[in-house]
Amino acid sequence: MRKLRFLMVPIILLGCTRQVTRHHSYAPPLYHEYHIGHFDWASVRRILVMPLAIESGYSQSAEDVRASLITELRKLCAFDVVIAPVDLSEPTCQEIRSEGEFDEVELIQIGHRYQVDAVLIGAVTEYRAYPPPRVGMSVQLISVGEAAVIAGVDGVCDARDQGTIDQAREFFQETSQVSFNLLGKDLVQWSPDQFNRYVCHQVASTLAAIAGSH
């Protein structure tokens, strides 16, 4: 077993000035991100998205959130995304979150097995499956070559917060391919599935921004 090696640069995304081109005008919610310093992000092209751990008490939330996160990562085209099987039995995720350690040999084996440069692990920390929705996530991207966490995002979005729901509405208004009427705006606030998509976009875009700014 090996201790996790963090060289973290904590940033609060709200009001963060990052030199990355964004296609939308809405501000991200209050999420924390960190990334390793002096890392060659050009070496990370393919990532494996592992099943998410469940800390929310709602068993279906993990796979629902992972499916949305994969969709949003693929839309951004920052990485080639490989999906780990849902029933993949690996202690890696739980060990990293609960013990601060991981099996370096096992991680390298996973990387070689799926031919990826990094492994994305994490957990759904909070999930309200009824309106108004609430989603909490914590994800870490681990480099197979460095055997270290190179980036992470964690935080909670709650539709009861007016600033958050305003940002979610603006996101859907700018990304929707159909007319975004008043019913659509209400749907963002009252639909856990739609709100989940918004949260996953923020997490995915944060990871893409980290990779694209180095």
N, C-alpha and C positions, 0 to 999 in steps of 0.2 A: 504494500500500500504506500501511497505517496501523498504528502500534504499538497493541497492546492497552492499554486503559486500565483498570487494576485499582485499586479502592479496597476493599481486602479487610479483613474482620474475621474472622481465623482463630478457629475454635472447635473443640474436640474434643468430639464428640457424647456420649461416655460421661460421664454425670453432668451434662450440660448442662441448665440450667434455663431452658426457653423457655416463654413464656406462650402455648402452643398446646394446645388440647384434643386429647388422644390417646385413641383408643378401646381400646388394648391396654396391658397392664401390663408387657410385656417391654421391656427396655432395648435401645437400638440398639447395633450393634457399633462398634468403634473406627474411625470414618470422620471425615475432616476436611471441614468445609464452610466456605465463605466467601460473602459477599454484599456488594454495593455499598451504601454508606451513602446515606441521604436519597434513596431512589428510590421513585417512585410505582408500587407493585405492582398497583394497580387498573388500570393501563394494559396489563397483560399478561394477556390472556385466552386467546388462541390461540397455541399453540407448534408449531413444526415439528420433528419428531424425525428428524434426519439419520441415514444409515447410520453405524455406529460403525467406527472404525478398528481394525485388528487389530495388537496388539502382543504377543499371547499365544503366537503360533506355531501356533495351532489355528484354521484358517480359518473353520470353521462357527460358532465361538463368538460372533463379532460379531453375526450375525443372530439367533442363539438368544437372546442377552442382550438385544438391542434389542426383540425380540418380547415378552419378559417385562417389560421396562421399560415399554413402551407399555401393556401390560395393567394393570400396577400404577398407572401414572399415571391411566389412565381410571377405575379403581376409586375413586381418591381424589377425583375430580371437581374438582381444584384448577385445572385448565386444560382447554380444548378442545384435544385432541391431533390434529394432522395428521401423517400418515405420509409421509415422503419416499420416492420410489421407490428400491428397492434398487440399481438401476443408475445412480442419479443421479451424474453425474461432476462433482464440485466439488472444487477445490483447497483450499477454505476450511478443512476439518478439519485436513488435514496442515499447512497453513501456520501455523495457530494453535498447534499442538502442537510444531512443529519450529522455527519461525522467530520466534514471538512477534508475528506480524503477520497481518493479514487485509485483504482487499480490501473496503473499505467500500462501494463502489458495487455490487459483486457481492452483498454481503450484503443491501443494500437491495432489489436486484432480486429476490433469492430471497424476501424478505419480501413484496414486492408480488405476485410470481407466485403464491404460496400463500396470500396474504391472512392473514398471521400477524403477531403482535406480537413474537415472539422465536423464536430458532432454538437448538435443543439439539444440541450436537455432543459428541463424546467418543471414547473408546477402551476396548476391553477390554484391560487391561494384563497380566492374568494369568488363566489358565483351565486347570484340571486336569479333563480330560474323563473321569476314572476316579476311583473312590472311594479315599480320602476327598476330596471336591471342594474346590476353591479357586477363588475368583473375585475378580479385581481390576478396578476400574472407575475411570475419571476422566471426568467430564462437566462441561460448561460451558454455561450458558444465556446467550445473547447477545441483547440488546435490539436490535431493528431500528431503533427510533427514536433510541436513544442511540448505536448502533454501539459498544457496550461490553459486556464480560462483566459480568453483573449477579449471577450466582450460580454456584457450582460445588460438586461433591462428588467426593472421591477417597479411595480406600483399598482394603484387601484383606480378604476374609473367608476363613478357612481352617477346614474342618470338623475339623481335628486339634486345634483349640483348644477346650477343654471349655466355656469360657464362651460362645463363639460358638454351639456346637452346642446348648447348653441354651437359648439365646435363640431359635434356629431352631425347636427343638421346641415351645417355648411359643407361638411365632407360629403354627405349624400347628395346634396344639391349640386355639387361640382362634379361628382363622379357618376351620378345616375344617368342612364341612357334614355330614360323616359321623363316625361314632365313630372316635376317634383311639386305636387300640390300640397294643400294643407293637411290632407290625410297622410301623405308621405312623411311630413314633418312630425306628426303625432306618432306615426309608426316607429320612428327612430327612438322616441322616448319610451314607448310602451312595449316594444318587441325585444326580448332578450337576444334573439338571433341576429337582428339587425345591429343592435348595440354591440354585440360580440364582434361582428365584422369590423366595426369602426375601431374598437380597441385593438384588434389584431393588426389592422392596418398601421396603427400608430407604433406598435412594437416592431413590426416588420420594417417600416420605414426608418425607424431609429437604427436598427441593425444595418440596413443598407447605407444610411448616412455615415455611420462609423466606418464602414468598409470603403465608401467612396471618397472620404475626406482624407485618406492617408495614402 
